[in-house]
Amino acid sequence: MERDEAKGQRLVALFILGCLLFNYPVLSLFNVSGDAFGVPLLYVFIFAAWAVLIALMALAVER
């Protein structure tokens, strides 16, 4: 039972992290005219943060 509770708490923490990463103050930091590899920096941040959240969620669920 404790493992299920810990897994649930990790997933809730990841949800809160996702809400923080995709909220206005953080997104405005990356909304600049620069680009990385020919792609606007905001798009790179969004897809990188999305990929990291998916990887962390997979780790939390598989443990």
Phi, psi and omega per residue, in radians:
M1 nan -0.663 -3.124
E2 -1.130 -0.568 3.127
R3 -1.153 -0.684 3.117
D4 -1.149 -0.693 3.104
E5 -1.141 -0.726 3.131
A6 -1.142 -0.691 3.121
K7 -1.119 -0.740 3.111
G8 -1.108 -0.703 3.122
Q9 -1.161 -0.675 3.095
R10 -1.119 -0.723 3.139
L11 -1.171 -0.647 3.076
V12 -1.141 -0.712 3.101
A13 -1.110 -0.678 3.091
L14 -1.165 -0.637 3.074
F15 -1.083 -0.783 3.135
I16 -1.135 -0.712 3.079
L17 -1.056 -0.745 3.106
G18 -1.096 -0.719 3.093
C19 -1.088 -0.678 3.124
L20 -1.224 -0.714 -3.110
L21 -1.174 -0.587 -3.071
F22 -1.795 0.417 3.106
N23 -1.779 2.917 -2.994
Y24 -0.924 -0.934 -3.004
P25 -1.040 -0.684 -3.114
V26 -1.299 -0.730 3.139
L27 -1.116 -0.579 -3.139
S28 -1.199 -0.391 3.072
L29 -1.161 -0.536 -3.089
F30 -1.751 0.033 3.127
N31 -1.551 1.164 -3.140
V32 -2.087 2.998 -3.063
S33 -1.414 0.003 3.135
G34 -1.316 2.913 3.082
D35 -2.506 2.728 3.115
A36 -2.167 2.123 -3.118
F37 1.034 0.552 3.126
G38 1.409 0.107 3.141
V39 -2.005 2.410 3.115
P40 -0.965 2.487 -3.050
L41 -1.047 -0.599 3.125
L42 -1.085 -0.759 3.133
Y43 -1.154 -0.680 3.108
V44 -1.086 -0.758 3.125
F45 -1.110 -0.793 -3.102
I46 -1.054 -0.847 -3.103
F47 -1.260 -0.564 3.089
A48 -1.213 -0.757 3.116
A49 -1.130 -0.679 3.105
W50 -1.077 -0.798 3.136
A51 -1.125 -0.705 3.126
V52 -1.145 -0.724 3.109
L53 -1.111 -0.690 3.114
I54 -1.136 -0.754 3.133
A55 -1.117 -0.745 3.114
L56 -1.159 -0.623 3.100
M57 -1.159 -0.703 3.107
A58 -1.106 -0.711 3.099
L59 -1.125 -0.708 -3.108
A60 -1.180 -0.634 -3.098
V61 -1.352 -0.642 -3.081
E62 -1.343 -0.330 -3.137
R63 -1.178 nan nan
